[in-house]
């Protein structure tokens, strides 16, 4: 049985991941971390989850929470994730990272931590979205720049980072398909008198509203026609199941930073 720990077990994603772990054969919940102000500190994680006693205490101390764990799953915030990644690296734990909003320096730090212990990091762990990455990469390589590319993403009003990590990953896949550098072609939102659209621009638009779980649409608009490729998440369970799948996949892997494309066996392109 894989002994697994969850960061932010009292949160929306953390609690869902914990429940999926409990439902999954060969997986065991053995660690639960939360902030010191969380009202469930000191309680049994099973009681917090409404699952009865599990013999796992919710703690704000990383060492106490994860000492007996083999793998840690974190879908929180960059600042927290960096601390957990450092702990995992120093203590031989594998790690699955679903947090988003990292700066380039933070990504480099995680890359360094993964040199000691294997980690999977992905902005979206659903199978469907990773297939979308692959499709967008392929289509971008087939169409020339006469087809204007736009990415529109929508999430719930509580999401803190924008654009979403998934939208940025789609933009990267699109840019790689075209053989260009995203930094030189990305356009985030538009406002005012901006003039005609430059050739090769990759537009990235953001919507924050209601309780939208996650929607991403990629448009290639040419003269007289357009192609729209979309993914809509109706529940967060896909993300949780993907994270648990990644945790299983990490067992026995060599140190390194992997992506969900590696987990799904689609890492040759579009990642």
C-alpha positions as CSV (number, residue, x, y, z in Angstrom):
1,X,0.0,0.0,0.0
2,X,1.3,3.4,-0.9
3,X,1.4,5.7,2.1
4,X,0.2,9.1,0.9
5,X,0.0,12.5,2.5
6,X,-2.2,15.4,1.5
7,X,-1.4,19.1,1.9
8,X,-4.4,21.3,2.7
9,X,-6.7,18.5,3.6
10,X,-9.3,20.9,4.8
11,X,-9.6,22.6,1.4
12,X,-11.8,21.9,-1.5
13,X,-9.2,20.0,-3.5
14,X,-7.3,18.5,-0.6
15,X,-10.4,16.9,0.9
16,X,-11.4,15.5,-2.5
17,X,-7.9,14.1,-3.1
18,X,-8.0,12.5,0.4
19,X,-11.4,10.8,-0.4
20,X,-10.2,9.5,-3.7
21,X,-7.1,8.0,-1.9
22,X,-9.4,6.3,0.5
23,X,-11.4,4.8,-2.4
24,X,-8.4,3.7,-4.4
25,X,-7.1,0.1,-4.0
26,X,-3.4,0.0,-3.0
27,X,-3.5,3.6,-1.6
28,X,-3.5,4.7,2.0
29,X,-3.9,8.1,3.6
30,X,-1.2,8.4,6.2
31,X,-0.6,12.2,6.4
32,X,-2.7,15.4,6.6
33,X,-1.2,18.9,6.8
34,X,-3.1,22.1,7.4
35,X,-2.4,25.7,8.5
36,X,-2.1,26.2,12.3
37,X,-5.4,28.3,12.3
38,X,-7.4,25.4,10.8
39,X,-10.1,24.3,13.3
40,X,-9.5,20.7,12.6
41,X,-5.9,20.7,13.8
42,X,-5.4,17.8,16.2
43,X,-8.5,15.9,15.0
44,X,-8.5,12.6,13.2
45,X,-8.4,13.2,9.4
46,X,-11.2,10.7,8.9
47,X,-13.5,12.7,11.1
48,X,-12.7,15.9,9.2
49,X,-13.5,14.1,6.0
50,X,-16.7,12.5,7.4
51,X,-15.1,9.0,7.0
52,X,-14.8,7.9,10.7
53,X,-11.5,7.4,12.5
54,X,-8.5,6.7,10.3
55,X,-5.7,7.0,13.0
56,X,-4.2,10.0,11.1
57,X,-4.0,13.3,12.9
58,X,-4.3,16.6,11.1
59,X,-1.2,18.6,11.9
60,X,0.4,21.9,11.1
61,X,3.9,20.4,11.5
62,X,5.2,19.0,8.3
63,X,7.5,16.4,9.9
64,X,4.8,15.1,12.1
65,X,2.3,15.0,9.3
66,X,4.4,13.3,6.7
67,X,7.1,11.3,8.5
68,X,5.5,7.9,7.6
69,X,4.5,8.9,4.0
70,X,6.0,7.8,0.8
71,X,4.3,10.3,-1.4
72,X,2.9,13.8,-0.8
73,X,0.2,15.5,-2.9
74,X,-0.1,19.3,-2.9
75,X,-2.7,21.4,-4.7
76,X,-2.3,24.6,-2.6
77,X,-0.3,27.7,-3.3
78,X,3.3,28.3,-4.6
79,X,4.7,29.5,-1.3
80,X,3.4,26.4,0.5
81,X,4.3,24.0,-2.3
82,X,8.0,25.2,-2.3
83,X,8.3,24.4,1.4
84,X,6.7,21.0,1.0
85,X,8.9,20.3,-2.1
86,X,12.0,21.1,-0.1
87,X,10.9,18.8,2.7
88,X,10.1,16.0,0.2
89,X,13.5,16.4,-1.5
90,X,15.4,16.3,1.8
91,X,13.5,13.3,3.1
92,X,13.2,11.0,0.2
93,X,9.5,11.5,-0.5
94,X,7.9,11.5,-4.0
95,X,5.6,14.4,-4.7
96,X,2.7,15.3,-6.9
97,X,2.3,19.1,-7.5
98,X,-1.0,20.5,-8.8
99,X,-0.6,24.0,-7.5
100,X,-0.4,26.8,-10.1
101,X,0.8,30.4,-10.3
102,X,4.5,29.8,-10.0
103,X,7.1,32.4,-11.0
104,X,10.0,31.3,-13.1
105,X,12.4,31.3,-10.1
106,X,9.9,29.2,-8.2
107,X,9.8,26.7,-11.0
108,X,13.6,26.5,-11.1
109,X,13.6,25.8,-7.3
110,X,11.2,22.9,-7.8
111,X,13.3,21.6,-10.6
112,X,16.3,21.6,-8.3
113,X,14.4,19.8,-5.5
114,X,13.2,17.2,-8.0
115,X,16.9,16.3,-8.7
116,X,16.9,14.5,-5.4
117,X,13.4,13.0,-5.3
118,X,11.0,12.3,-8.3
119,X,8.1,14.7,-8.6
120,X,5.2,15.2,-11.0
121,X,4.2,18.8,-11.7
122,X,1.3,19.7,-13.9
123,X,-1.2,22.6,-14.1
124,X,-4.0,20.1,-14.9
125,X,-4.1,16.4,-14.1
126,X,-7.3,15.5,-16.0
127,X,-6.8,13.1,-18.9
128,X,-9.0,15.2,-21.2
129,X,-6.9,18.3,-20.8
130,X,-3.7,16.5,-21.4
131,X,-5.2,15.1,-24.6
132,X,-6.1,18.8,-25.4
133,X,-2.5,19.8,-25.0
134,X,-1.5,17.2,-27.6
135,X,-4.2,18.2,-30.0
136,X,-3.4,21.9,-29.8
137,X,0.2,21.2,-30.4
138,X,-0.6,19.2,-33.5
139,X,-3.1,21.6,-35.0
140,X,-0.8,24.6,-34.4
141,X,1.9,22.8,-36.4
142,X,-0.5,22.2,-39.3
143,X,-1.8,25.7,-39.7
144,X,0.2,28.8,-40.6
145,X,0.0,32.2,-39.0
146,X,-2.9,33.3,-41.2
147,X,-5.0,31.4,-38.6
148,X,-5.2,33.7,-35.5
149,X,-4.9,31.8,-32.3
150,X,-6.9,32.6,-29.2
151,X,-7.2,30.9,-25.8
152,X,-10.1,31.6,-23.5
153,X,-10.2,30.2,-20.0
154,X,-13.0,30.5,-17.4
155,X,-12.9,29.6,-13.7
156,X,-14.7,30.3,-10.5
157,X,-14.6,33.7,-8.8
158,X,-12.3,32.4,-6.0
159,X,-9.4,31.4,-8.2
160,X,-6.4,33.6,-7.4
161,X,-4.1,33.3,-10.4
162,X,-4.7,34.4,-13.9
163,X,-4.5,33.3,-16.6
164,X,-4.8,29.7,-15.4
165,X,-1.8,27.4,-15.4
166,X,-3.7,25.2,-17.9
167,X,-4.2,28.2,-20.3
168,X,-0.5,29.0,-20.1
169,X,0.4,25.4,-20.8
170,X,-2.0,25.4,-23.8
171,X,-0.2,28.6,-25.0
172,X,3.2,26.9,-24.6
173,X,2.0,23.9,-26.6
174,X,0.6,26.1,-29.3
175,X,3.8,28.1,-29.5
176,X,5.9,24.9,-29.7
177,X,3.7,23.6,-32.4
178,X,4.4,26.8,-34.4
179,X,8.0,26.7,-33.6
180,X,8.0,30.1,-31.9
181,X,8.8,31.6,-28.4
182,X,5.6,32.3,-26.5
183,X,7.2,35.2,-24.7
184,X,7.5,37.1,-28.0
185,X,4.0,36.3,-29.2
186,X,1.6,36.2,-26.2
187,X,-1.0,38.9,-25.7
188,X,-2.8,38.9,-22.4
189,X,-6.2,40.6,-22.6
190,X,-6.9,43.7,-24.7
191,X,-8.1,47.2,-24.0
192,X,-8.4,50.5,-25.7
193,X,-7.3,51.5,-29.2
194,X,-4.7,48.8,-29.9
195,X,-4.7,48.7,-33.7
196,X,-4.8,45.7,-36.0
197,X,-3.8,42.3,-34.7
198,X,-0.1,41.5,-35.4
199,X,0.6,38.3,-37.4
200,X,1.4,35.4,-35.1
201,X,0.0,36.8,-32.0
202,X,-1.3,34.3,-29.4
203,X,-4.1,35.7,-27.4
204,X,-4.9,34.6,-23.9
205,X,-8.2,35.7,-22.3
206,X,-9.5,35.2,-18.7
207,X,-13.0,34.9,-17.2
208,X,-13.6,34.7,-13.5
209,X,-17.2,34.1,-12.5
210,X,-19.6,32.0,-10.3
211,X,-18.6,28.5,-9.5
212,X,-17.1,27.5,-12.9
213,X,-14.9,24.4,-12.3
214,X,-12.7,25.0,-15.3
215,X,-13.2,25.7,-19.0
216,X,-10.6,26.1,-21.8
217,X,-11.2,26.9,-25.4
218,X,-8.6,27.3,-28.1
219,X,-9.6,29.0,-31.4
220,X,-7.8,29.0,-34.7
221,X,-9.6,31.6,-36.8
222,X,-8.7,31.9,-40.5
223,X,-10.4,33.6,-43.4
224,X,-13.9,32.2,-43.8
225,X,-13.6,29.5,-41.2
226,X,-12.4,28.8,-37.7
227,X,-11.6,25.7,-35.6
228,X,-12.6,25.6,-31.9
229,X,-11.2,23.0,-29.5
230,X,-12.6,23.0,-26.0
231,X,-12.5,21.2,-22.7
232,X,-15.0,21.7,-19.9
233,X,-14.6,20.2,-16.4
234,X,-17.9,19.4,-14.7
235,X,-16.3,18.2,-11.4
236,X,-12.9,18.4,-9.7
237,X,-12.8,14.7,-9.3
238,X,-11.0,14.3,-12.6
239,X,-8.1,16.3,-11.2
240,X,-8.0,14.3,-8.0
241,X,-8.0,11.0,-9.8
242,X,-5.3,12.2,-12.0
243,X,-3.2,13.2,-9.0
244,X,-3.6,9.7,-7.4
245,X,-2.7,8.1,-10.7
246,X,0.5,10.3,-10.8
247,X,1.3,9.2,-7.2
248,X,1.1,5.6,-8.2
249,X,3.3,6.2,-11.3
250,X,6.0,7.8,-9.3
251,X,6.8,4.7,-7.3
252,X,10.2,3.5,-8.2
253,X,11.0,6.3,-10.6
254,X,14.4,8.0,-10.9
255,X,14.7,11.6,-9.5
256,X,13.5,14.2,-11.9
257,X,10.7,16.6,-12.6
258,X,8.0,14.9,-14.7
259,X,4.7,16.1,-16.2
260,X,1.3,14.5,-16.5
261,X,2.2,13.7,-20.2
262,X,4.9,11.4,-18.8
263,X,2.3,9.7,-16.5
264,X,0.0,9.2,-19.5
265,X,2.7,8.0,-21.9
266,X,2.3,11.1,-24.2
267,X,5.5,12.9,-23.4
268,X,7.0,12.9,-26.9
269,X,5.3,16.2,-27.9
270,X,2.8,18.8,-26.8
271,X,3.9,18.9,-23.1
